């Protein structure tokens, strides 16, 4: 998963790789900036993998390391996360997808 950024006032874009768990293609429709209760700032990204797993990635400014956490496991088809926002006490991600039928 590629992450692109630029500095205000400069037309150049830089990119880096977000380390991803496992193989597979990712779709990342949502990203936001945050400041946590400790005063740290950084970036959060939600990204769905082709197996239906939905991931939450975050990093702290100044650190090239991306941390990841699976929001939901594999088996959910077509899942996307079109919005992510910081709330006063946490993070909110909205996601839509087609869930598999229940097991008889």
N, C-alpha and C positions, 0 to 999 in steps of 0.2 A: 504494500500500500504506500503510495507516494504522498508526501506532504510538501506543499509549495508555499513559500512566503516571500514577501518583499518588505523593504523598509520604506516608510513614508517619504515621498520626495524622490525616490530612486526608481527608475523604470526597470531595473533588473530583478528577476525572480530567481530564488534559490530553491533547491529541492533536497529532500532527504528521504530515506526509507524508514517507514514505521515498521519495526520488527513485529512480525505476525506469527502467532502460534500455528504450526501446521501449514500444510500446503493449501492452495485453492485461491480462486479469484475473489476479490473483495469489491464491494460497492459502498462508497462513503458519502452519503448525501447530506450529512449534517456535521457541523463543527461550531464550537463556540469558545470564547475566552472565559477565564474564570479567575477569581481571587478567593483563596480558602481562608478559613478562620485564623490561620497562622500568618496571613499576609502574603503568602506566596501567590504568584500569578503563573498562568500557563494556558494550555490549549487542551480541549477535549474533542475527541472525534468518535462518532459511532459508525460502525462498519459491519455490514452483513457479509457473510461468506457464502459461497455457492452451495454449501451443504445445509444452509439455513441457520447456522450459528450466528448470533448477533453479538458483536464485541464492542466494548467501551475502551477506548485508548485515551491516555492522558500523559502529558509531560509538564515539567516545571521549567519555566524560562531559564535559559542558561545551561540546561542539561540536555544532551543529545539523546538521552534514554527515554523511550516510550514504555509505559507500563500498560498492561492489558488485563482485562477481566471479561469473561464470558457472561453476557446478560442472560442469554438463553441458549440451550444446547442444540445439537444438530437435529434435523428431521422436520423443521418448519420450512416449508417451501415458499419461495418468493418473498421472503421477509425483507423489508426495508425500514430504515429509521429516518423519516424526513425531518425531524426536529429534535434538537437537544438544547436545554437551557439550564442555567444555574438558578436554584432557588435559595432563599436565605439559609436553609439548613441542608442542602444537598444538590443533587443533580436529577433532572427529569429528562427522559428520553421517550418520545412517542414512536411506536413501531406498528406497521401493518404487515400482514402476511396471510398466507393460506395454510391453516393448520391441517395436519393429516387427520383422516377420519378416525373416530374412536375404535379401539380394538374390540371386536365382538366378544 
